[in-house]
Amino acid sequence: MYQPLIALLQAGYYAEPHAARYDAATMGMFVLIIVIGVIGFLVQARLQSVFRKYSKVQFPGGLTGAEVAEKMLRDNNIHNVKVTHVSGQLTDHFNPQTMTVNLSDAVYSSTSVAAAAVAAHECGHAVQHAQGYAPLVLRSQLVPVVQFASSAATWVIILGLIILATTQNEVLCWIGVGLIAMSALFSIVTLPVEYNASARALEWLQASRTIQGVQLSQAREALSWAARTYLVAALSAIASVLYYVFLILGRRND
């Protein structure tokens, strides 16, 4: 995400005779970032397609997404979490600060398989919170750190590249890489949180007989594609960190 903002700086830096080419590893990571970006777009498009498809499939229970969420919370003895409605598409989330499961327009009042799957997934996060699930606790602790790192990283990297080009001092660049690495760490920690929430959702949907048979498989497919978006995001974040690491190391040899 940082490449467009510093492309001009890099172009000027590499124009110098003694640094006229990209390091092979740096170029490889840059290409990888682009490839992952394309894959991410395709995965997101597929997720939306699957969600639209299963939003049209009704399940016999006839419960809305909100009712599914409320039932799962009750079955897990969670009585301090409120199910609320939020606007937008695929904006569903669990907020541990307000203790709310927030369901989007297409989920809250829908009686579809997709709505039930998403509602149960978000309640899976509420169950994680109630049980002190370690990766969720860690992710929550990282939120303020990542918010600061995300806002500061771009400017630190830009200033670091200027200093590196004029003085060969790498310190500020490495600080910038560290800030970007915090976002990558957050993405990595998010993976078990999301996969575990989906596993809890599917286990409850089956055990409670809320969804069965073919429709359970459809719910599993929808949640699987949702989880893949987080996997792609994590790979992209890791590739971005490696890109800047190789970029800085490559300058040492010039």
FENBELFEN-V804336 format. One record per pair of residues at least 12 apart in sequence whose ideal C-beta (glycine too) atoms are under 8 Angstrom apart, sorted by the first residue. I is the first residue (numbers start at 1). J is the second residue. If there is no record, write none. Layout:
I&J, I&J
This chain:
1&240, 2&153, 2&154, 2&157, 2&180, 2&240, 2&244, 3&30, 3&33, 3&243, 5&154, 5&158, 6&154, 6&157, 6&158, 6&161, 9&158, 9&161, 9&162, 9&165, 10&161, 10&247, 12&165, 13&161, 13&164, 13&165, 18&254, 19&251, 19&254, 22&250, 23&246, 23&247, 23&249, 23&250, 23&253, 25&246, 25&250, 26&243, 26&246, 26&247, 26&250, 29&239, 29&242, 29&243, 29&246, 30&243, 32&239, 33&236, 33&239, 33&240, 33&243, 36&232, 36&235, 36&236, 36&239, 37&236, 39&232, 40&229, 40&232, 40&233, 40&236, 43&225, 43&228, 43&229, 43&232, 44&229, 46&225, 47&90, 47&222, 47&225, 47&226, 47&228, 47&229, 48&90, 50&114, 50&221, 50&222, 50&225, 51&90, 51&106, 51&114, 51&118, 51&222, 53&114, 54&112, 54&113, 54&114, 54&117, 54&218, 54&219, 54&221, 54&222, 55&106, 55&110, 55&112, 55&113, 55&114, 55&115, 56&112, 57&112, 57&113, 57&114, 57&215, 57&218, 58&111, 58&112, 58&113, 59&111, 59&112, 59&113, 59&116, 59&210, 59&211, 59&215, 61&111, 61&116, 61&210, 61&211, 62&111, 63&111, 63&116, 63&210, 64&108, 64&109, 64&110, 64&111, 64&115, 65&103, 65&107, 65&108, 65&109, 65&110, 65&111, 65&115, 65&116, 65&118, 65&119, 66&83, 66&85, 66&103, 66&108, 66&109, 66&119, 68&115, 68&116, 68&119, 68&120, 68&123, 68&210, 69&83, 69&101, 69&103, 69&119, 69&120, 69&122, 69&123, 70&83, 71&208, 71&210, 72&119, 72&120, 72&123, 72&127, 72&201, 72&204, 72&208, 73&101, 73&123, 73&126, 75&204, 75&208, 76&123, 76&126, 76&127, 76&130, 76&204, 78&126, 78&127, 78&130, 80&99, 81&94, 81&99, 81&100, 81&101, 81&126, 82&99, 82&100, 82&101, 83&100, 83&101, 83&103, 84&100, 84&101, 84&102, 84&103, 85&102, 85&103, 85&104, 85&105, 85&108, 85&109, 86&102, 86&103, 86&104, 87&104, 87&105, 88&104, 88&105, 89&104, 89&105, 89&106, 90&104, 90&106, 91&104, 92&104, 92&107, 92&118, 92&119, 92&121, 92&122, 93&122, 93&125, 94&122, 94&123, 94&125, 94&126, 94&129, 96&125, 96&129, 96&136, 96&140, 101&119, 101&122, 101&123, 101&125, 101&126, 102&122, 103&115, 103&118, 103&119, 103&122, 104&118, 107&119, 113&211, 113&215, 113&218, 113&219, 113&222, 114&219, 114&222, 116&205, 116&210, 116&211, 116&219, 117&201, 117&205, 117&211, 117&218, 117&219, 117&220, 117&222, 117&223, 118&222, 118&226, 120&200, 120&201, 120&202, 120&204, 120&205, 120&210, 120&219, 121&197, 121&198, 121&201, 121&223, 121&226, 122&197, 123&201, 123&204, 124&196, 124&197, 124&198, 124&199, 124&200, 124&201, 124&204, 125&193, 125&197, 127&197, 127&200, 128&193, 128&196, 128&197, 128&200, 133&193, 133&196, 135&189, 135&192, 135&193, 135&196, 136&193, 138&189, 139&186, 139&189, 139&190, 139&193, 142&182, 142&185, 142&186, 142&189, 143&186, 145&182, 146&182, 146&183, 146&186, 149&179, 149&180, 149&182, 149&183, 150&179, 150&183, 152&179, 153&176, 153&179, 153&180, 153&183, 156&172, 156&175, 156&176, 156&179, 157&173, 157&176, 157&177, 157&180, 157&244, 159&172, 160&172, 160&173, 160&174, 160&175, 160&176, 161&173, 164&248, 164&251, 168&251, 170&248, 170&251, 170&252, 173&244, 173&248, 174&248, 176&244, 177&241, 177&244, 177&245, 177&248, 180&237, 180&240, 180&241, 180&244, 181&241, 183&237, 184&234, 184&237, 184&238, 184&240, 184&241, 186&237, 187&230, 187&233, 187&234, 187&236, 187&237, 187&238, 188&234, 188&237, 188&238, 190&230, 190&233, 190&234, 191&230, 191&231, 191&234, 194&226, 194&227, 194&230, 195&227, 198&223, 198&224, 198&226, 198&227, 201&219, 201&223, 202&216, 202&219, 202&220, 202&223, 205&219
